[in-house]
Amino acid sequence: MNLKKENKKHSVWLSESAWTEVESRYRRDNCSTRNEFIEKAIRFYSGYLDAESADAYLPRVLADVLEGKLGALGNRMGHLLFKLSVDQNLMGNILAADIEIDPDELRKARVRCVKEVKETNGEISFEDTVRYQKEAE
């Protein structure tokens, strides 16, 4: 922000605490002068007051970037979930072809698995599963 262009001197009265905030923050905001910091603060607050909603206040570019990043994350998560589902389906088919289990045992196992996933928020290790199966033998 260039303050040299068409600036006029104005007297403004500030409390000591407000001036202390200006002093302590203007360099942190990469402002070369206190005046630049105060002008940026005024423009920021004016934009806030003029905005009818939070969406209108956020710069459109920021909203677009966030939408793009979240959209890419959603696409990536969907792709990973699809791959996981394919692998799980493959594993299920291989196991089903090789083992014999009656439908009632399968239902009981599903109920137990749903309970375990709920209780652990999905954090089940293969070691825990092997330990459970060894105890069931």
C-alpha positions, 0 to 999 in steps of 0.5 A: 500500500503506497501512502504517498499518493494524495494523502492529506494530514489529519489529526486523530486522537487515540487512547494510549492503549490503542496507540500501543497496539499500533506501535506493537503491531504495524511492523508485524503486519509488514507496514512501513509506517504506523499510518499505513497500518492505521489506514489498512485497519480502517479499510478492513473495519469499513469492509467489515461494516459494509458487508451484509454477510460473512460470504460477502466479506471474505475475499472471493479469491479466498473462498475460491481457493478454499472451495478448490482445496476442499473439492480436491480433498473430497475427490481424493477421499472418494478415490481412496474409499473406492480403492479400499472398497475394491480391495475389501470386496476382492478379499471378501470374495477370496475368503468366501471361496475358501471357507465355509460359514453358515449365514447365522454365524456370518450375521453374528460376526457382522453384529460383533464387528459393527459393535467393535467399530463403534466402540473404537471409532474404527481403530481396529488393528489386525493384531486385535482381530487375530487375538480375538480369533485365537481366543474364540478357538 
